[in-house]
Amino acid sequence: MTEESPTQRLTRARLRQLQQLRSAKGRREQRAFLIDGRKLVRDAIEAEASIADLLSVSPEEWDDVSLPTTRISQADAERLSDTRTPQGHFAVVEDRIGQLKPPSDDDWQMVALDAIQDAGNVGGIIRSSAAFGVAGVIVGPGSADPAHPRVTRAATGAWFRVPIGRSEDLPGDLAALRDAGATVLATEAAGEPLSEVEISGRVVWLFGNEGSGISPALEPLIDHRVSVPISGSVDSLNVGVAAGIILHHGWRAARERIDR
């Protein structure tokens, strides 16, 4: 730890403030969120995330990092974490999640999430998006907060490797992406098999709610509906699993276009 960033001790007032970050209201008011776990904190540091404070039961583990650091007890770690056995390492990250603009490239893929409520699904889709070169993930109204602890934990360090945006008007944002030349492809059980769909240079993959699917307001903006063929032994795929398969397909198709 550098002399400019000495280790501080956690006060009760600061603990209460940090605990508020477990709620969406607290995150909005403080414009920050809390990440939990040694590896996730390391990933955030390596990605040069806007970290305001490190909190650790063993601050000496962070001697190589020039960031404000606060020593916490194991009991405090349990108060801050929503896991049963917290590792005792946290970071307060500034919430700079805003709106995303269409990339200027000719060839890109983006993801839009329509009321996907499960935080694990949102985090998993963000992780797959980073793995398969997605240019940005737009989280629409009704979806789990992208800064929710379970979202960041499910996404792992990939959360910091792909642009993430919040949308207050998903129909308007999709319309803007279509105006920028994008084709909107939505997942639907009765859609065209994925392998038979021609993927253009600019694509928005739209994933809908786990139970009710795509919102009626978005239906007029869909250019094509696609499906992942499965055997008859199951009714459907989890949206996070389906998204991973679809995004890999889109990534491979993009690579093939580049190699031609």
Summary of the structure (lengths in Angstrom):
residues: 260
radius of gyration: 20.1
end to end distance: 50.9
largest distance: 63.5
contacts: 830
relative contact order: 0.14
helix: 40%
strand: 23%
